[in-house]
Amino acid sequence: MNADRAAESAQLIAGAAKMGVALTEAQSDKLLDYLDLLQKWNKAYNLTAVRERPAMLTQHLLDSLSIVPHLPPGDLLDVGSGGGLPGIPLAILQPERSITLVDTVGKKVAFLKQAAMTLGLKNLQAVSTRIESWVPPAEHAGGFALITARAYATLQTLVGQTQRLLAPNGGWYAMKGVFPAAEMAELASDVSVRAVIPLDVPDLGAERHLILLAPTSSGS
C-alpha cells in the first residue's frame, strides 16, 4: 500500500470510528477500491458531481457509513442509488445483509453491477427500473425491512413510491441534509416520523440528518 493509500485508509478508519463504526483494514481497502471504480467510471458515466478524491472520501464514504449504527437487521432496498450510495458501502460492511439497489438510469445500474462483481459483493443486487412499477423477485415478495434513500425526492414521494414494498413492521431510513421540516409536514397521516437523528460526519462541515419513518398502523 503506497503512502497516499495508507493515509486515506487511516482517515477512513479514524473517521468511521468517530461515528461509532469499527472498520477493519480489509473493509477500508475495499471501500477505497470502490472509490477507485467510482472515479474511473465517473469520467464517462457522470455518476457523481463530486470529483475531488478527498471530497469523495468524506461526502460519499463517510457520509454513507454514518447511518450504520442506526440500522436494524433485515433486507434492505436502496432507492435512487445512483453511483451506489449508501448501498455499496453498506454491502461492504454488512455482507450478511441482502441489499437491493434500484435506479432508473441504465448506465448507472451497469456500474453498480460491475462494482458488485469486481468487489465480490454477493449480497448485492442492482436493478434498472422505475421504482413505482418494479415487481420484486419472489424472495422479497413479503417486502423489505428497510428502505433507504440518499438525496432522493421528498419524504412523501419516497413513501408514496415504495410503501407497497415495505415489509410489515419495516421502516424508511431517509438521508437528508438540513432538517427537512417542510417535507415532514407534508407526510400523510398514515406515516409517522419515528426519529430524526442528527449525523455528525467528520470533516464534512454540513448538516446531515437521518429521518426514520414508519406506517402509523404498523405498531412497531
Secondary structure as UniProt FT lines:
FT   HELIX           3..18
FT   TURN            19..20
FT   HELIX           25..45
FT   HELIX           53..56
FT   HELIX           57..62
FT   HELIX           63..65
FT   TURN            66..67
FT   HELIX           68..70
FT   STRAND          76..79
FT   TURN            82..86
FT   HELIX           87..93
FT   TURN            95..96
FT   STRAND          99..103
FT   HELIX           106..119
FT   TURN            122..123
FT   STRAND          124..128
FT   HELIX           131..133
FT   HELIX           138..140
FT   TURN            141..142
FT   STRAND          144..150
FT   HELIX           155..162
FT   HELIX           163..165
FT   STRAND          166..176
FT   HELIX           181..185
FT   TURN            189..190
FT   STRAND          191..198
FT   TURN            202..204
FT   STRAND          209..215
FT   HELIX           216..218
//
